[in-house]
Amino acid sequence: MAEKFHILVTRRIPNAALNILKERCHVEQWDNDDVMPSKQLVEGVKGKDGIFCLLTDKIDANLLDIAGKQLQVVSTMSVGVDHIDLAACKERAIKVGYTPNILTSATAELTVGLLLATSRRIVEGVQAVKEGTWGTWKGLWMCGPTLEDSTVGFFGLGRIGQTVIERLRPFGVKSFIFKTSNKKTKEFEDIIQARGVGFEELLQKSDFLISCCALTPATTHIFNKVAFQKMKSTSIFINIARGGVVQQDDLIEALQKKEIRAAGIDVTTPEPLPVDSPLLKLDNCVVTPHIGSATETTRTNMAVLAANNLINGLNDMEMEAPYML
């Protein structure tokens, strides 16, 4: 019988995935829901053939070297891979697996939830009830914009953005626009019934602007003071991408000065967001704790895919979802 591989699992994960790994590997696990401390992570990777990680684990060149030359696979339970030094993995011939597609529907659901929470001022309304400031019915109290007849813009129109469009069609949105790229053809626009525009036009015309792009050097802090000043004062900004695509201080200023109407964000810098952050003191900002994929089914399926990626990679079989380096 072939000797089992030695792997590190950096967090507590669903049993369905853990059982797959234990059947085929010697598993060392950080059995905690919180991030594995760096000291334990450094010790834990030594001598391992594979690493099962999450998006909050920094897998850099130094850590790969500490693990040793026998390390073959890094499998992350996430779609984003910005926490992994991909160039270092490629240089060391280390395979990388990730979990695309699975969280698309769940994240799209949360995106719609943030749109409704901000536009219909749901959090403000709930707070008014709790504080006893809810008086008699008033004609203009707690009014907000409607999705009906609006223009919804997307910065990043991959699987999640396209699914959000499908979820929003029944709301009577007038038009969908997105930041165009060379990859998006006229045929693509016709199929999804959305129009590609330049970044400046996207900012100027969107009543609701959704950021659902990957975090790259090109998108880092792309939503900054200049961008927010080009948006309508009635616009609502939604970010379900990564906190790093937003210059957060500029977003705070834009909300405070009412340069934009409101924001709904599921990602921040840093995470978790300090309780004294100015964002949490604003009535026109809804912040959720990075829960885009947080359904039981989605998280289990993500973990199982990450486990299968790891097992396949270690056995020189094709991964179900390899990240192409």
N, C-alpha and C positions, 0 to 999 in steps of 0.2 A: 504493500500500500504506500502510495506516495506521501512524503512528509507534508504536513499542513503548512500553509503560509502563516506568517505572523503579521497581524495588522493592528493598527490603532484606530479606535472609534472615539472621536473627540467630544462626544456629547451623548446624552440619553436619547435614544431613537425608538421608534415603534418596534414592538416585538417581532412583527412579521419580517422586518428587515434584519433585525439582530439574529434571529434564528437561522436565516439564510447564511449569514456570515459565520456563525458558530459551527454550523454543519461542515463547513469547508476550511475554516481557518482557526488558528489560535488567536483569540480576541482579547486585546487589552482595551478597556473602555473607561473613559471619564464619566462615571455614572451620576451625572448631574445635569440639570437643565441650564445652568449658567455656563458662561464661556470658560473653557479650560485655561487655567493660569499659564502664563508663558513658561514658567519654570517647569511645570509638570508636562507641558507640551514638548519642550526641548528634551526632557528625559524620556518621554513616552515614544517619540519617533525613532529613537536609537535602535538600529537593527531591524526595523520593520520593513516588510516587503510592500505594504500598502497602507495608505491613510484614507480613512473615511472622515471627511470634514464638513463643516458648515460654513456659511458665508461670513461668519464673524471670526473665523480662524485665519490668521495671516500665514500663508504658506509661501515663504520667500526663499531665495537662493541659500541663505545661511542655514535655514531649517532643513532644506533638502540635503545639504552637505552633512549636517549633523546626523541625519537619518542613516546615511551610508550609501554606498554604491549598489547595494542589493535592492534599494527602493525601486519598484517598478511602476506603481500606479498611485495617483491621487484622484479620489472620487469625491466630488462635492455634491451635497444635497441642496443644490441651488441651480438657478438658471444663470445668474451672474457669476463671472469668474474673475472679477477684478481683485479678489483677495488672494489670488494665486499668481505667482510669477511665472507666466506662461513661457517666456523666453528661456528662463532657467530650466524649466521642465523639458523644453525641446532640446536644449543643449545637452541635457543629461539623459535623453531618450526615455523620459518618464511619461507614461500615458496619462491623459487627463479625461475624466468622465464628468458629465453634468446632467441636469434633469430638465430639459426643455419640454414644452408642450403641456405637461401634466398640470401646471398651476395656472394655465391660461384662463380657464373659466372662473376659477375662484378669484383671481386678481381682477378680472373684468367686473365681477359682481361687486367687489369692494370699491372699485372706481366709480361705478354708478352710485353706490352708497354715499361716497364722499361728495359727488355732485349734488345729490339730493340733500344731504346734511347741510352743505354750505348754502345752496340756493334757497332752500326752504327754512333755513336758520333753525334747524331742529335742536341742536345743542343749546343754543340761546333760549329757545322756548322751554326746553326741559328744565334749564337752570332757573328760569323765571317762575315756573311752577314750584320748584323746590324752595325758592327763596320767598315765596309768597308775594311776588311783585306782579302776579297775573291778576289784572283787574277785570273790569267789565269789557265786553267786546268793543274793540276800537277799529275803525275803518282802515287805518294805515299801519297799525301795530304789527310787527314781525313780518312785514311783507318783503318778498325777495323776488328775484327774476325767475322766469320759467324756462324750461327746456324747449317748450313748444315754440316753433318759428325761430329758433336760435341758430347761430353758427357755432359748431363745435370743432375746435382745431386740435390736431395731434402733432406733437413733436416726437417722432418715432412711431411708425405704423407697421409693426410686426404682428405676430400672432395675437398678442394681448390687445393692441389697439384695434385691430380688425374685429375682434370679438366684442369689444366695447361698442363699436359702431352697431353691430347687430342687436345688442342689448338696448341701445338707445333709439332705434328706429321707431318702436311703438310710441315713444314720447312725442312724436311729431316734430323732430328736429328739422329745420329748414334745409341746412346744408352741412356737409362735413368737408373739412379741408385738412391738409397735412403738409408738413415740410417735405418738399419733393427731393428726390435723389435720382441718381442715374439708374438705380435698380428698379424704380417704379415707372412702368411704361403707361402709355395711354390706354392700352388694353387692361392693365391692372386697375386704373382709375375707373374705367367703365364697369368692371366686374364688381368692385366694392362701392361704386357710386359715391366717390369722393374725389376732390380736385386737389392736385398738387400745386403748392405755391412756394414762393421764397420765404425765408425766415421772417423778414420784416413784414410782409403781408400777413403771415400767420399771426404775428403779434397784434397787428392793427385791426384785423377783422374778426378775431375769435371772441365770442361772448363767453365761452368756456374753453380754456386751453389746458390740455392734458399732456403732461410729460410722461412718456413711457418708453424712453430710449435706453440704450446701454450706456454705462459710464465709461467714457474713453477720454483721452487727452483733448479731443475736439469738443466734447460735450461738457467737460468740467467747467462749472460756473457759467454756463451759457445763459442761464437765467439770472441776470444781474441788474444793477441799477438802470443801465441803458435799456435793457429789454423790458423791464417793468414800466418804464416811462413811455414806451411805445404802445403799450396795451391800453385798451379802453379803461376809463375809470370805473366802468360798470362790469368789467371782466372778472371772472372767477378762475383762479389758477389751481390746478390739481397736479400733484406730483406723486406718482407711484413707481418711479424709476429708482433712483438712488439719491441720497441727500446731497451728494457731491455735484449734481448737475445745477444746483442752486447756490448762489452766493447768499447764504442765509441772512446775514445782516441787512443786505439790500432788500430781501423779501420782507423782513420785519419793518424796515423803513417805509416800503411801498404800502404796506397794510396800515401802518400808523398814520401816514399822510393821506390815506384813501386814494392813492394813485391807482390801485385796483380795489375792487369791491371786497373780495374775500379769497381765502385759500383753504384747500383741504389737502393735507399731506400725510402720507403713510411712511415716509422716510425722512430722516433728519440727519444733521451733523452736529454733535456726535449722536450715536445711539447707545444706550438710552439717552433721551434728552433730559438735561438737568431740570429739576422741578422749578428752578428760579428763572428759566429761560423766558425772555420777553414774549416769545410766541405763545406761551401758555397764559399770558395775561391779556391777550387780544380776543375780543368778542367775535371778530371776523376771521378767525382762523380755527379750523378743526384739525387736530393732530391725533392720529392713531399710531399704535406702537409696532409698525412694520408687520402687519397681519394680513397682507395681501393673499397669501397662500394658506391662511389658517382655517382650513376645514379639515376635519378628521380624515376624510377620504383622500384629500389632496396630499397631506403631509405623509400619510402612510404610503401612498403610491410613489411619492418622491423618494422616500427612504428605500423602498424596495428596488426602484430603478438604480439608485446610487449603489446599493449592495450588489446588484447584478453586474453593473458596470465594473465594480472592483473585482469580483470573482472572475469575470470574463477576461479582463485585462491581465490578471495574474496568470491565467491559464493560456495566454496567447490566443485567445478567441476574440472575435469581433465584439466590441462593446455595443450595447443597445443604443447608447447615446455618447459617442466619443466627441470630445471637443477637438476640432482640427487645429493643430499647432502649426 
